[in-house]
Amino acid sequence: MGPSIHTCIHLLLACTQGHVSHGEADSKCPLMVKVLDAVRGIPAANLLVQVFRNTEGNWELISSGKTTELGEIHNIITDEQFTEGVYKIEFATKTFWRKLGLSPFHEYVDVVFSANDAGHRHYTIAVLLTPYSISSTAVVSEPHDDL
């Protein structure tokens, strides 16, 4: 049996309470993604993540990468690439769960959001995954001028 819902919520909250301050070390990391595997209660390592920007109604691939053993991706997009607009982060969940021997419901999962509309910010997107559900939250810094 997997972890309880209480454990999953605790993991998601812990994920978002991690490195909330985007200080000098993260000044060139405007978007960070953290993913937790709620079935096993551990970081979701080696999950393919793609970042798209909506350009005139079409999704343009900006960058892609895989989560680390900590379930994180830093530096997936640069400050220069991360301009004001609508973004989509696509998580290749079907491939991830199939590699673990599970049959997932979703082919992939998207998190779509508007960014930098009130000034340049840093974003941490935290995601809690199961084969049949997703929960996401965001930690967004105050606007700043460090470009």
ABEGO torsion letter per residue (X at the ends): XBBBAAAAAAAAAAAAABBABBBAAAAABABBBBBBBAAAGBBBBGBBBBBBBBBGGBBBBABBBBBBAAGBBBGABBAAABBBEBBBBBBBAAAAAAAAGBBBABABBBBBBBBGAAEBBBBBBBBBBBAABBBBBBBBBBBBBAX
